[in-house]
């Protein structure tokens, strides 16, 4: 890929995959190789990279340790073009399986409009409350619409 002319011969998917790998390298890494999401901007970039081009709703989770280092990323629920069913019980089970201390959740709006719906606010509260029962913090719920991201924590909804 060092030859810029070779990009012309690549399919759109190959170019997107290459761009994703480049963007992933820009995430913050510690000396031990762990990914650090040190700011809300890091989380926004991460989820934009993962969800912005999806054609149906995907609900995903970053599982973090007590120092907010990334343990795992999982896409837990898949929906249609305008919704996805999210089950707090399954999110709690996954958090316990990963021994996570905190989570950042996100989902996309394939419409490209990141404005959270009433249902988004309701599931955020249900997740926060369910996770609190097992001492796991919900740090944020991000809604990705195209290249824009809305933080529900910044709006005081987490």
N, C-alpha and C positions, 0 to 999 in steps of 0.2 A: 504494500500500500504506500510505499515511499514515493512511487512514481505518480504524480498528480494526474497524468493523462489516463491512468488505469481506472480512475473513478468513473470516467465516461462509459466504460464497459460494464459497470456494475448495475444491477437492478435497483429499483427504489428501496426494496427491503434490505438489500446488502448495504446500501449507503446509510440507511437509518440504523442498522445494527452497528455499523462502524462508528457512527456518531454517538450512539449510546455508550459504546465502550470508551470512547474518548471522554465523554461527560462523566462516566463513572470514575475514571481516573482522577477527576478534579475534586472528588469528595475528599474530606479530610481523613487522613490515616494516622494512627499512632505508630510508634516504633515497633510495637508487637504485631502490627498488621491489622488491628481492629479499626473499624470505621467509626468515626466520631461525628455525631451530628451536634455540633457545638452551638448552633443558632437556629432560629426558626427559618432563616433563609436556606440553610443546608437541607432541612426537611422539605421545604417547598421544592427545591431543585430535585431532590431525590424522587419525590412523588410525581413531579411533572415529567421527569424522565420515564418513569414506569407507567404512568396512566394517561398521559395527554392524548395519545393517538388511539386509544382503545375504542372500539365501535359499540361496545355495550358496557353497562356499569360493572365495575369491578371494585369490591371492597377489600382493601389490603391493610396489613398491620406491620409496623416496625416493632419488634420486641427488643427492649433495651435493658441493660443491667443497671445497677444502682449508680453508676457513673455515666449513664446515658451512652454507653458504647453499644453498638449494634450487635445483638445476639443472632437475630434472624429476621428475614422479610418473608411474609407469606401473603398470598392472595387467597382469602378465605371464602368469599362469596362472589358469585357471578350472577348477573341479572340480564335485563333486556336493555333496550335503548333508553328507557326512562325509569328504571327502578331495579333495586336488588333487595332481596330479603336478607336481613342481618339478624343473627341469633346471638344475643349476649352470652348465653350458656356456652356456645362453641368458642367464642372469643376468650372467655375465662378459662376454658379447658386448654386452649392453645397457650395462653399466658403461663399457666401452671406447668404445662409440658416443657416450656422453654425456660422455666424458672426466672421469668422476667420480673423486674421491679417496676417497670413503667412501659407504657405503650404510646405510640402515636398511630392513629388510624387515619385512613384517607379513602376516599372513593372519587370516581370521576363522574362528570356529567357529560355524556357524549354530545349533547347539544352545543357544548362550548361555553355555556353560561354557568359560572361557578357559584352563583347565589344559592346558599343553603335553603332547602325547603323546610316546611314545618316538620315533616317526617324526619329530616336530617337532625333537627334540633331534638326531637323526641328520642331518637336512637342514641344520640350523644349522651343525653341524661341517663338513659337506661344502662348504657355501657359504663359510664362513670360510676354509677351506683353499684352495679354488679361487681365491677373490678375492685371497688373500695372494700367490699366484703372480704376479699382475700388479700388485702394490703397491696394492691397493684394500682399505680397512679395512671390515669389517663391524662397525658400531657396536652394533647391537641387532637382535633378532628379536622382534617383538611379536605376541602372540596376543590377538585381540579376540573377546570373547564378550559380546554385548549391549553394555552400557555399561561393562563391566569389561575391563581390559587387564593381561596378564601380560608382564613384560619378562624375556626369557631372559638378558640381560646382567646384570640385577640378581640373578639366580639363579646367576651364574657360569658360564653355559652358552655364552657367546660367546667 
